[in-house]
Amino acid sequence: VGLLRALRANTGEAWLRRWASDTALTAKSSTSFNSMVGRRNIRELVGDDHRRVRAMMVQFLKLDIVRSYVASMDDEVRHHLRAHWDGRTSIAVMPSMKSLTFDIMCTVIFGLGRADHAAVRRELSAEFQQLVRGIWAIPVNLPFTSFGKCLAASRRGRRTVGAIIKEKRAKLESGHSSPSDDLMTHMLAEGLADEEIIDNVMFMMVAAHDTTASLLTFILRHLDGNRDAYGRVVAEQQKVARSKAPGEALSWDDLGKMKYTWSAAMETLRLVPPVFSMLKRAVEDVEFDGHLIPKGWQVLGAMNLTQQDPAIFPEPSRFEPARFESPIPPYSFVAFGGGARLCPGNEFTRVETLVAMHYIVTGFKWKLADGCDGSFSRYPMPSPAQGLLINIEPIDTTTTVAAGISK
C-alpha cells in the first residue's frame, strides 16, 4: 500500500512510467470482481487482446464522437432534475447521482432510450445495484452469502444484456442501425464475440456508473465546504447560462468555458478518488529500490496516498481547485490511470460531469442538511453518511436568462 508514492519518492517519474506501461506490471483484478463482471473485460485482458478491445473503445469514445453526446446528456440531466429535485427541499445526493449516471449510460453508451427501453432499464438497474456489492465480497459461492446473492444478480444481468445484443444484432444486419449508434452495436460491428461484449458491457457499467456518481456527489460536498470555490463555480456557470436562450441545450463550446468547474472536479478526484487503489501483477522479475518483486507477485498502488504527496500538492488535505489551473507533474494525478491503462472514457466523464454541474449550480442552492457532517466510508467506493443529505432551494432562472438575452 502506498507503493506509487514510494516509487515517486525513491525512483521518480521513470519508474512511474514503467508502472503505467503495462509491460513489467500488468493490471490484475480480484476474483470477486472478475466473477461479477466477467474475465474477458478490458481491465483483465493483456497484450494484443487488450490493445484490440481498447482501440475499439477509444474509437467509439473519441473526442469527435463525444461532442455529439452533449445534447443527449443535457436532456437526461434536465429530465432527472425535473423528476427528482424540483419541488423537494432535501436530496440524498449519492442515490440521485447514481440514478442519473445510470440513465446517461443507458441512453448514450448502450442506446437504451427512456421511451422504448424503460422496462429493460429498470431491470438492469436492479440487478446492477445488487451485483456491484459483490465486487469486494469474499468469494464464497453459497446461496446465503453476499457473494452468492450478487453472483446470481450478475447472471440475471448478463442474460438481460445478452437479449439486448440479439436485438441489436438483428437491427444491424437488417440495416436499421449503424455502428455509431451505441457501444454495443459498435462492438458487434467490430466482430467481438457475445461473451466478450457482455463482459465489457458489465465492466463499463461499473466503470461509468459509480465512479462518476461519486465524483458528482463529492464535488457538491467540497464546494459546500469552500464558499470561495463555490462562488467561482457559480459565476462561471451563470455566465454560460446567460448566453443561452430559454430551453436551449448546452453545446460543446459551452463546456470549453467551464475550466474552473473542471478544475474543481479534478481536485475532488485528487482528494476522494472513487477507486482508491490499483492492483497489478508482475509479469517478470522487477527490481525496486534494491528489492526484487518476483514474477507473479501482486502489487497494490494506493492512489489516495500518491495524490496527497505534499512535495507535489502543498497542503494536500486542502480543497484548492486552482492547483489544476497550471500543469502538474506527470503521473502524480492518476485518477484516470495512466499510460497503456489510461481510462478511454475520461473525456466522456468530463462532459457528463460538466453538464450535470451546470444544471445543478444554476438551478439550485444547497447546503448540508442538519445532522449531515459530510463524513464518508469506503465499501469499496466512497459512501457518504446519509447519502450526503443536502437541503436545496430552487433558483429562479428566468431573471438570469433574461439578462443574457438583453445583452
C-alpha positions in Angstrom: 0.0 0.0 0.0 1.3 3.4 -0.9 3.7 1.9 -3.5 3.1 4.6 -6.1 4.0 7.4 -3.6 7.1 5.5 -2.5 8.1 4.9 -6.1 8.0 8.6 -6.9 10.0 9.5 -3.8 12.7 6.9 -4.5 13.0 6.4 -8.2 11.0 9.3 -9.8 8.9 9.6 -12.9 10.9 7.0 -14.9 9.6 4.2 -12.6 6.0 5.5 -12.7 6.2 5.4 -16.5 7.2 1.8 -16.2 4.3 1.2 -13.8 1.9 2.6 -16.3 3.5 0.9 -19.4 1.7 -2.4 -18.7 4.8 -4.4 -19.5 6.6 -5.4 -16.3 3.5 -4.9 -14.2 0.1 -5.5 -15.7 -3.4 -5.0 -14.4 -4.9 -7.6 -12.1 -8.5 -7.8 -10.8 -9.8 -9.6 -7.8 -11.6 -13.0 -8.1 -14.8 -11.4 -6.9 -14.5 -8.5 -9.5 -14.0 -10.9 -12.4 -16.8 -13.2 -11.1 -19.3 -10.3 -11.2 -18.1 -8.6 -14.4 -16.5 -11.5 -16.5 -13.0 -12.4 -17.2 -12.9 -11.0 -20.8 -13.3 -7.4 -19.6 -10.8 -4.8 -20.8 -9.1 -4.5 -17.4 -8.2 -8.2 -17.3 -7.1 -8.5 -20.9 -3.4 -8.2 -21.7 -1.2 -7.9 -24.8 -2.8 -8.0 -28.2 -6.3 -8.7 -26.8 -6.1 -5.6 -24.6 -4.9 -3.4 -27.4 -7.7 -4.7 -29.7 -10.5 -4.1 -27.3 -9.1 -0.8 -26.0 -8.7 0.5 -29.6 -12.3 -0.4 -30.3 -13.5 1.6 -27.2 -11.2 4.5 -27.9 -12.6 4.7 -31.4 -16.2 4.9 -30.1 -15.3 7.3 -27.3 -13.0 9.6 -29.3 -13.4 13.3 -29.0 -15.3 13.9 -32.2 -18.0 11.4 -31.2 -18.2 12.5 -27.6 -19.0 16.0 -28.8 -22.2 14.6 -30.3 -23.3 13.3 -26.9 -23.7 16.7 -25.3 -27.3 17.1 -26.3 -28.3 13.7 -25.1 -26.6 14.2 -21.7 -28.2 17.6 -21.5 -31.7 16.0 -22.0 -31.1 13.3 -19.4 -29.8 15.7 -16.8 -32.7 18.1 -17.1 -35.2 15.2 -17.1 -33.6 13.8 -13.9 -33.6 17.1 -12.1 -37.2 17.8 -13.0 -38.3 14.4 -11.9 -36.2 14.1 -8.7 -35.2 17.6 -7.5 -37.9 20.0 -8.4 -40.4 20.6 -5.6 -38.3 19.0 -3.0 -36.5 20.6 -0.1 -33.8 18.0 0.6 -32.0 15.4 -1.5 -29.7 12.4 -0.8 -27.1 13.2 -3.4 -25.4 9.9 -3.9 -28.5 7.9 -4.7 -29.7 10.7 -7.0 -26.4 10.8 -8.9 -26.3 7.0 -9.2 -29.7 7.1 -10.9 -28.6 10.0 -13.2 -25.3 8.4 -14.3 -27.0 5.1 -14.9 -29.7 6.7 -17.1 -27.0 8.6 -19.1 -25.0 5.4 -19.5 -28.1 3.5 -20.8 -29.1 6.3 -23.2 -25.7 7.4 -24.6 -23.4 4.3 -24.3 -25.9 1.4 -24.7 -28.6 3.0 -26.8 -31.4 2.2 -24.4 -33.7 5.2 -24.6 -36.2 6.2 -21.9 -39.3 5.7 -24.0 -38.6 2.3 -25.8 -36.5 0.6 -23.1 -38.0 1.7 -19.8 -38.6 -1.9 -18.5 -35.1 -3.1 -19.6 -33.5 -0.1 -17.9 -35.4 -0.8 -14.6 -34.4 -4.5 -14.8 -30.7 -3.7 -15.5 -30.6 -1.1 -12.7 -32.0 -3.5 -10.1 -29.5 -6.3 -11.0 -26.6 -3.9 -11.3 -27.2 -2.3 -7.9 -27.0 -5.9 -6.4 -24.0 -7.2 -8.3 -21.8 -4.2 -7.7 -22.0 -5.0 -3.9 -20.2 -8.3 -4.7 -17.1 -6.8 -6.3 -15.3 -6.9 -3.0 -17.2 -9.7 -1.3 -15.4 -12.8 0.0 -15.8 -15.2 -2.9 -17.7 -18.0 -1.2 -20.4 -19.1 -3.7 -23.2 -20.2 -1.5 -26.9 -19.1 -1.8 -27.0 -17.3 1.5 -23.7 -15.4 1.2 -23.3 -11.9 -0.1 -21.1 -13.2 -2.9 -23.7 -15.8 -3.9 -26.6 -13.4 -4.0 -24.6 -10.9 -6.0 -23.4 -13.5 -8.4 -27.0 -14.5 -9.1 -27.8 -10.9 -9.8 -24.8 -10.8 -12.2 -26.1 -13.9 -14.1 -29.5 -12.3 -14.4 -28.0 -9.0 -15.7 -25.9 -10.9 -18.2 -29.0 -12.6 -19.6 -30.6 -9.2 -20.0 -27.6 -7.8 -21.8 -27.5 -11.0 -24.0 -31.1 -10.4 -25.0 -30.3 -6.7 -25.9 -27.3 -7.9 -28.0 -29.6 -10.2 -30.0 -32.0 -7.3 -30.6 -29.1 -5.0 -31.8 -27.6 -7.7 -34.0 -30.9 -8.1 -35.8 -31.2 -4.3 -36.4 -27.6 -4.1 -37.6 -28.0 -7.0 -40.0 -31.3 -5.5 -41.4 -29.7 -2.1 -41.9 -31.9 -0.4 -39.3 -28.9 0.7 -37.2 -25.3 1.6 -37.7 -22.1 1.0 -35.6 -22.0 4.6 -34.5 -25.4 4.3 -32.7 -24.1 2.9 -29.4 -21.2 1.0 -28.0 -22.9 -2.5 -28.1 -23.7 -2.1 -31.8 -20.2 -0.8 -32.4 -18.7 -3.9 -30.7 -20.9 -6.2 -32.8 -19.8 -4.5 -36.0 -16.1 -4.9 -34.8 -16.7 -8.7 -34.6 -16.4 -9.2 -30.8 -17.9 -12.4 -29.5 -21.1 -12.1 -27.5 -19.4 -13.2 -24.2 -16.7 -10.6 -24.7 -19.3 -7.9 -25.4 -21.3 -8.9 -22.3 -18.1 -8.8 -20.1 -17.1 -5.4 -21.3 -20.7 -4.0 -21.0 -20.7 -5.2 -17.4 -17.3 -3.6 -16.9 -18.4 -0.3 -18.4 -21.5 -0.3 -16.2 -19.1 -0.4 -13.2 -16.6 2.0 -14.6 -19.0 4.6 -16.0 -21.6 4.5 -13.2 -20.4 4.5 -9.6 -17.2 6.5 -10.4 -18.9 9.5 -11.9 -21.7 9.4 -9.3 -19.0 9.6 -6.6 -17.3 12.5 -8.3 -20.6 14.5 -8.6 -21.5 13.7 -5.0 -18.2 14.8 -3.5 -17.8 17.9 -5.7 -21.0 19.2 -4.1 -19.7 18.2 -0.7 -16.4 20.1 -1.2 -18.0 23.1 -2.7 -20.3 23.4 0.3 -17.2 23.5 2.5 -15.3 26.1 0.4 -17.6 29.0 -0.3 -14.9 30.9 -2.4 -14.6 27.9 -4.8 -18.4 27.6 -4.8 -18.7 31.2 -5.8 -16.3 30.9 -8.6 -18.1 27.8 -10.0 -21.5 29.6 -9.7 -20.1 32.7 -11.5 -18.7 30.6 -14.3 -21.9 28.6 -14.8 -24.1 31.7 -14.6 -22.1 33.3 -17.4 -22.7 30.3 -19.6 -26.4 30.3 -18.7 -26.8 34.0 -19.6 -25.6 33.2 -23.1 -28.3 30.6 -23.7 -31.9 31.1 -24.9 -34.7 29.6 -22.7 -34.6 25.8 -23.1 -31.5 25.8 -25.3 -29.2 22.8 -24.7 -25.6 23.2 -23.9 -23.1 22.9 -26.7 -19.5 21.7 -26.9 -18.3 25.3 -27.0 -20.2 26.0 -23.7 -18.2 23.2 -22.0 -15.0 24.8 -23.0 -15.9 27.8 -20.9 -16.2 25.7 -17.7 -12.5 25.4 -16.9 -12.7 26.3 -13.2 -15.6 23.8 -12.7 -13.5 21.1 -14.2 -10.5 22.1 -12.0 -12.9 21.7 -9.0 -13.8 18.2 -10.3 -10.1 17.2 -10.7 -9.4 18.5 -7.2 -12.3 16.4 -5.9 -10.9 13.3 -7.7 -7.5 14.0 -6.1 -8.9 14.2 -2.6 -11.5 11.4 -2.9 -10.6 9.1 -5.8 -13.5 6.8 -6.5 -11.1 3.9 -7.0 -8.6 4.1 -4.2 -6.1 1.6 -5.5 -4.7 -0.2 -8.5 -3.8 -3.9 -8.3 -1.1 -5.1 -10.6 0.7 -8.4 -11.2 4.4 -8.7 -12.0 4.8 -10.5 -15.4 8.5 -10.6 -14.9 11.0 -10.0 -12.1 11.1 -6.3 -11.2 13.7 -4.6 -9.1 12.7 -1.6 -6.9 15.0 0.3 -4.6 17.3 -2.7 -4.3 14.5 -5.2 -3.6 13.2 -7.8 -6.0 9.5 -8.1 -6.8 9.3 -11.7 -8.2 7.3 -12.6 -11.2 3.7 -13.5 -10.3 3.6 -11.3 -7.2 0.8 -8.8 -6.8 1.4 -5.1 -6.1 -1.2 -2.6 -4.7 -0.7 1.0 -5.5 -2.8 3.4 -3.4 -3.9 6.5 -5.4 -5.2 8.4 -2.4 -1.7 8.4 -1.0 0.0 9.3 -4.3 -2.3 12.2 -4.9 -1.7 13.7 -1.4 2.0 13.9 -1.6 2.9 17.3 -0.1 6.0 17.5 -2.3 3.7 17.8 -5.3 0.5 19.2 -3.7 1.3 21.7 -0.9 -1.2 21.4 2.0 -2.6 18.3 0.3 -5.7 18.0 2.5 -7.0 21.4 1.5 -9.5 21.7 -1.3 -8.0 24.1 -3.8 -9.2 23.7 -7.5 -6.7 26.4 -8.6 -4.0 23.6 -8.4 -5.2 22.3 -11.7 -5.1 25.7 -13.5 -1.4 25.0 -14.1 0.3 21.8 -15.4 1.1 19.2 -12.7 4.0 16.7 -12.9 3.3 13.6 -15.0 1.9 10.6 -13.2 1.2 12.5 -10.0 -2.5 12.6 -10.6 -3.7 9.1 -11.5 -7.5 9.2 -11.0 -7.9 8.1 -14.7 -5.0 5.8 -14.6 -2.1 6.4 -17.0 -0.1 5.0 -19.9 -1.5 2.0 -21.6 -4.2 1.8 -19.0 -5.4 5.4 -19.3 -9.2 5.4 -19.0 -10.7 5.5 -22.5 -13.8 7.2 -21.2 -12.1 10.2 -19.4 -13.5 12.7 -21.9 -16.9 11.2 -21.6 -16.7 11.7 -17.9 -15.7 15.3 -18.3 -18.7 16.1 -20.5 -21.1 14.2 -18.2 -19.8 16.0 -15.1 -19.8 19.5 -16.6 -23.4 19.1 -18.0 -24.7 17.9 -14.6 -22.9 20.6 -12.6 -24.2 23.3 -14.9 -27.8 22.5 -14.2 -27.3 21.8 -10.5 -25.4 25.0 -9.9 -27.7 27.3 -12.0 -30.9 25.6 -10.8 -30.4 25.2 -7.1 -28.7 26.5 -4.0 -27.6 23.8 -1.5 -26.1 23.2 1.9 -25.5 20.2 4.0 -28.6 19.2 6.0 -28.7 19.5 9.8 -27.1 16.3 11.2 -25.1 15.6 8.0 -21.5 16.2 8.6 -20.2 15.1 5.2 -18.3 12.1 6.6 -17.9 9.0 4.4 -16.6 5.5 4.4 -15.5 3.1 1.7 -17.3 -0.1 0.7 -15.3 -0.1 -1.6 -16.4 3.1 -3.3 -16.6 6.3 -1.1 -20.0 6.2 0.6 -21.1 9.4 2.3 -23.2 9.2 5.5 -26.9 9.5 4.7 -26.0 9.5 1.0 -24.9 13.1 1.5 -28.2 14.7 2.6 -28.5 18.3 1.4 -31.1 21.0 1.7 -31.9 22.5 -1.7 -33.6 25.7 -2.7 -34.6 26.4 -6.4 -33.1 29.4 -8.2 -35.3 31.5 -10.4 -33.5 31.1 -13.8 -35.8 33.4 -15.7 -34.1 36.5 -14.5 -30.6 35.1 -15.3 -31.7 34.1 -18.8 -33.5 37.4 -19.5 -30.3 39.3 -18.5 -28.3 37.3 -21.0 -30.8 37.8 -23.8 -31.0 41.6 -23.3 -27.2 42.0 -23.6 
